[in-house]
Amino acid sequence: MKILRHEEFEEGCKATCNGPYDGKWSKTMVGFGPEDDHFVAELTYNYGVGEYRLGNDFLGLTLQSSQAVSNAKRLNWPLTQVEDSLYMTEAPGGYRFYLIDKEQPVCDPVQKVSLAVSDLQRSVHYWSALLGMKVIEKNEDKKFAVMGFSDNQCKLELQDIGGAVDHGTAFGRIAFACPRDQLPDIEALMKKEKQKILNPLVSLDTPGKATVEVVILADPDGHEICFVGDEAFRQLSAVDPKGNELLDEAMAADKSDEWFAKHNKQKASA
């Protein structure tokens, strides 16, 4: 993946983009290509937090890339073979990646994001009937469904785990861009259906970049979903040619570990 952009913030996001933390934080967008037509990951770093407790909510990211498999083998990164041409590995922090050992496609190599749910029927109804996703595949026996807004985008897989979904303290959210004028309609629909709205329509500032508007929801299992106005987001999400440099500078300037050690303290465990 490539570093697409890096941004620093002096205080917590008013829409809890960095989790429920008030201090200094940063976000780094990484992906195989621009955010316009690729699924990208937002890596959030809270300067004062040393570790997070994982839940069972995020089941993994699946991508197709024989290059990723060969990279892992060359670097002696642990790989577990799940089945023919499919490997599982863990990123630092315990997040799972599933690597399909086939040539990387010309389009986005990220195939799907897998989330745990406690009631497959209820979740499929929420994501399809309310949010408008198309059901691409559904297997009642194996208790999973694959969904998407379009055929050429990364898919969402919902896997029924037969119990409660625990978000731990490292939970994230999944985000979608849509025309800005749809945001009030999404919020109104959720109010009408008595669904959870975490943040009604709100503007979010990024220093030196475009201000975006978002509505943030929670599905029946508490998975956070952000809908962002596409017009301003396209400006905000433009690939920054200085992204790598800004990230390197931020990491070099991060003295938080030294500060905590000097004061005989440890970073908080979230």
C-alpha positions as CSV (number, residue, x, y, z in Angstrom):
1,M,0.0,0.0,0.0
2,K,1.0,3.6,-0.3
3,I,0.8,6.6,2.1
4,L,-1.9,8.8,0.5
5,R,-2.0,11.6,3.1
6,H,-1.1,12.3,6.7
7,E,-2.7,14.8,9.0
8,E,-2.0,16.0,12.6
9,F,-4.6,17.3,15.1
10,E,-4.0,19.1,18.4
11,E,-7.3,18.0,20.0
12,G,-9.8,15.2,19.8
13,C,-12.3,15.1,16.9
14,K,-15.8,16.4,17.8
15,A,-17.2,13.4,15.9
16,T,-14.9,11.1,17.8
17,C,-12.9,10.2,14.6
18,N,-10.0,9.2,16.8
19,G,-12.2,7.4,19.3
20,P,-13.3,8.9,22.7
21,Y,-10.0,10.6,23.3
22,D,-9.4,14.3,23.8
23,G,-5.7,14.7,23.2
24,K,-3.4,15.1,20.3
25,W,-3.8,12.6,17.5
26,S,-3.0,11.9,13.8
27,K,-4.5,10.0,10.9
28,T,-2.7,8.4,8.0
29,M,-4.6,7.2,5.0
30,V,-3.1,4.2,3.3
31,G,-4.3,2.2,0.2
32,F,-3.4,0.8,-3.2
33,G,-4.6,4.0,-5.0
34,P,-6.5,7.3,-4.6
35,E,-9.5,7.4,-2.3
36,D,-11.8,8.2,-5.3
37,D,-11.7,4.7,-6.5
38,H,-10.0,2.5,-3.9
39,F,-10.8,1.3,-0.4
40,V,-8.3,2.8,2.0
41,A,-7.5,2.3,5.6
42,E,-7.4,5.2,8.1
43,L,-4.7,4.5,10.7
44,T,-5.4,6.6,13.8
45,Y,-2.7,7.3,16.3
46,N,-3.5,8.8,19.8
47,Y,-0.3,10.1,21.2
48,G,-1.3,9.4,24.8
49,V,-2.6,5.8,24.3
50,G,-0.1,2.9,24.6
51,E,-2.4,0.0,23.8
52,Y,-5.9,-1.0,23.0
53,R,-8.0,-4.0,23.8
54,L,-9.3,-5.7,20.7
55,G,-12.8,-6.9,20.5
56,N,-14.4,-9.5,18.2
57,D,-16.0,-7.0,15.9
58,F,-13.4,-6.6,13.1
59,L,-12.8,-10.0,11.4
60,G,-10.4,-8.9,8.8
61,L,-9.5,-7.3,5.5
62,T,-9.2,-9.5,2.4
63,L,-6.9,-8.5,-0.5
64,Q,-5.7,-10.2,-3.6
65,S,-2.0,-9.9,-4.1
66,S,0.7,-12.6,-4.7
67,Q,3.2,-9.8,-4.1
68,A,1.9,-9.3,-0.6
69,V,2.3,-13.0,0.1
70,S,5.9,-13.0,-1.3
71,N,6.7,-9.9,0.7
72,A,5.5,-11.5,3.9
73,K,7.6,-14.7,3.2
74,R,10.7,-12.6,2.3
75,L,10.4,-10.6,5.6
76,N,9.6,-13.7,7.7
77,W,6.3,-12.2,8.7
78,P,4.1,-15.0,10.2
79,L,1.6,-16.5,7.7
80,T,-1.0,-19.1,8.3
81,Q,-2.4,-21.0,5.3
82,V,-6.1,-21.1,5.6
83,E,-6.8,-23.0,2.3
84,D,-5.3,-23.2,-1.2
85,S,-4.0,-19.8,-2.2
86,L,-5.3,-18.1,0.9
87,Y,-3.2,-17.0,3.9
88,M,-4.0,-15.2,7.1
89,T,-1.6,-12.8,8.8
90,E,-1.8,-10.2,11.5
91,A,-0.8,-6.6,11.5
92,P,0.8,-5.0,14.6
93,G,-2.0,-4.7,17.1
94,G,-3.6,-7.9,16.1
95,Y,-5.7,-6.8,13.1
96,R,-6.2,-9.7,10.6
97,F,-5.5,-9.6,6.9
98,Y,-6.4,-12.4,4.5
99,L,-4.1,-12.6,1.5
100,I,-5.3,-14.3,-1.7
101,D,-2.2,-15.6,-3.5
102,K,-3.1,-14.5,-7.0
103,E,-1.9,-11.8,-9.3
104,Q,-2.9,-8.3,-8.1
105,P,-5.9,-7.0,-10.2
106,V,-5.6,-3.8,-12.1
107,C,-8.5,-2.4,-10.0
108,D,-8.4,-2.2,-6.2
109,P,-6.8,-5.3,-4.7
110,V,-8.9,-5.0,-1.5
111,Q,-11.8,-7.4,-2.0
112,K,-13.8,-7.2,1.2
113,V,-14.0,-6.0,4.8
114,S,-15.5,-8.5,7.3
115,L,-17.5,-7.5,10.3
116,A,-19.0,-9.6,13.0
117,V,-22.8,-9.4,13.7
118,S,-25.0,-11.1,16.2
119,D,-28.1,-11.5,14.0
120,L,-27.5,-11.9,10.3
121,Q,-31.1,-11.2,9.2
122,R,-31.4,-8.0,11.2
123,S,-28.0,-6.7,10.0
124,V,-28.8,-7.6,6.3
125,H,-32.1,-5.7,6.6
126,Y,-30.3,-2.7,8.1
127,W,-27.5,-2.5,5.5
128,S,-29.8,-3.3,2.5
129,A,-33.3,-2.0,3.2
130,L,-32.1,1.1,5.1
131,L,-28.7,2.0,3.7
132,G,-29.3,0.7,0.2
133,M,-26.6,-1.9,-0.2
134,K,-27.1,-4.8,-2.7
135,V,-26.9,-8.3,-1.3
136,I,-24.4,-10.1,-3.6
137,E,-24.2,-13.4,-1.8
138,K,-25.9,-14.9,1.2
139,N,-25.3,-18.3,2.9
140,E,-27.7,-19.3,5.6
141,D,-25.8,-22.4,6.5
142,K,-22.5,-20.6,7.0
143,K,-24.2,-17.5,8.4
144,F,-22.7,-14.9,6.2
145,A,-23.7,-12.3,3.6
146,V,-21.6,-10.3,1.1
147,M,-22.9,-6.9,0.2
148,G,-21.9,-3.8,-1.7
149,F,-23.0,-0.5,-3.2
150,S,-21.6,-1.4,-6.6
151,D,-19.9,-4.3,-8.3
152,N,-16.6,-2.6,-8.7
153,Q,-16.1,-1.5,-5.1
154,C,-14.7,-3.3,-2.1
155,K,-17.4,-5.5,-0.5
156,L,-18.8,-5.7,3.0
157,E,-19.0,-9.2,4.5
158,L,-21.2,-9.7,7.6
159,Q,-20.5,-12.9,9.6
160,D,-23.0,-14.0,12.2
161,I,-20.9,-15.1,15.3
162,G,-23.8,-16.4,17.3
163,G,-23.3,-14.0,20.2
164,A,-22.7,-10.5,21.3
165,V,-20.3,-8.2,19.3
166,D,-17.6,-6.7,21.5
167,H,-15.9,-3.6,20.2
168,G,-13.2,-3.5,22.7
169,T,-11.4,-0.1,22.9
170,A,-9.9,-0.2,19.5
171,F,-13.1,0.0,17.5
172,G,-13.1,1.9,14.2
173,R,-15.7,2.9,11.8
174,I,-16.4,2.4,8.1
175,A,-17.0,5.4,5.9
176,F,-18.7,6.0,2.6
177,A,-18.9,9.2,0.4
178,C,-22.2,10.2,-1.0
179,P,-23.6,13.5,-2.5
180,R,-23.8,16.1,0.2
181,D,-27.5,16.7,-0.4
182,Q,-28.2,13.1,0.7
183,L,-26.9,13.5,4.2
184,P,-30.0,15.2,5.7
185,D,-32.1,12.4,4.0
186,I,-30.0,9.7,5.6
187,E,-30.3,11.3,9.0
188,A,-34.1,11.8,8.6
189,L,-34.6,8.1,7.6
190,M,-32.7,6.9,10.6
191,K,-34.8,9.1,12.9
192,K,-37.9,7.8,11.3
193,E,-36.8,4.2,11.7
194,K,-35.7,4.9,15.3
195,Q,-32.1,3.8,14.5
196,K,-29.0,5.1,16.4
197,I,-27.4,8.3,15.2
198,L,-24.1,9.0,16.9
199,N,-23.5,12.4,15.3
200,P,-26.2,14.3,13.5
201,L,-25.0,16.3,10.5
202,V,-21.9,18.1,11.5
203,S,-19.0,20.0,9.9
204,L,-15.4,18.7,10.5
205,D,-12.3,20.9,9.9
206,T,-8.9,19.7,8.8
207,P,-6.2,22.4,9.2
208,G,-5.3,23.8,5.7
209,K,-7.7,21.5,3.9
210,A,-11.4,21.3,3.0
211,T,-14.1,21.2,5.6
212,V,-16.4,18.2,5.2
213,E,-19.9,17.4,6.5
214,V,-20.7,14.0,7.9
215,V,-23.5,12.0,9.5
216,I,-22.4,9.1,11.8
217,L,-24.6,6.2,12.5
218,A,-24.4,2.9,14.4
219,D,-25.9,-0.4,13.1
220,P,-27.7,-2.8,15.4
221,D,-24.4,-4.2,16.6
222,G,-22.8,-0.8,17.2
223,H,-20.6,-0.8,14.1
224,E,-20.0,2.9,13.4
225,I,-20.8,4.1,9.9
226,C,-19.8,7.5,8.6
227,F,-21.4,9.1,5.5
228,V,-19.4,12.1,4.2
229,G,-20.4,14.7,1.6
230,D,-18.6,13.7,-1.5
231,E,-18.0,17.1,-3.0
232,A,-15.8,18.5,-0.2
233,F,-14.4,15.0,0.6
234,R,-12.9,14.8,-2.9
235,Q,-10.9,17.9,-2.1
236,L,-9.9,16.7,1.3
237,S,-8.9,13.2,0.1
238,A,-6.7,14.3,-2.8
239,V,-3.4,12.3,-2.7
240,D,-0.8,14.5,-0.9
241,P,2.7,14.0,-2.6
242,K,4.2,15.0,0.7
243,G,2.3,12.4,2.7
244,N,5.3,10.1,3.2
245,E,7.5,13.1,4.3
246,L,4.9,14.4,6.7
247,L,4.5,11.0,8.3
248,D,8.2,10.6,8.7
249,E,8.5,14.0,10.3
250,A,5.7,13.3,12.7
251,M,7.2,10.0,13.8
252,A,10.6,11.6,14.3
253,A,9.1,14.4,16.3
254,D,7.0,12.1,18.5
255,K,8.6,12.2,21.9
256,S,5.6,10.9,23.8
257,D,7.3,7.7,24.8
258,E,10.3,9.6,26.1
259,W,8.0,12.0,28.0
260,F,6.1,9.2,29.8
261,A,9.4,7.4,30.6
262,K,11.0,10.6,32.0
263,H,8.0,11.1,34.3
264,N,7.9,7.5,35.4
265,K,4.5,7.0,33.8
266,Q,3.1,4.7,31.2
267,K,0.9,5.5,28.3
268,A,-2.7,4.7,29.1
269,S,-4.2,1.4,28.2
270,A,-7.5,2.2,26.5
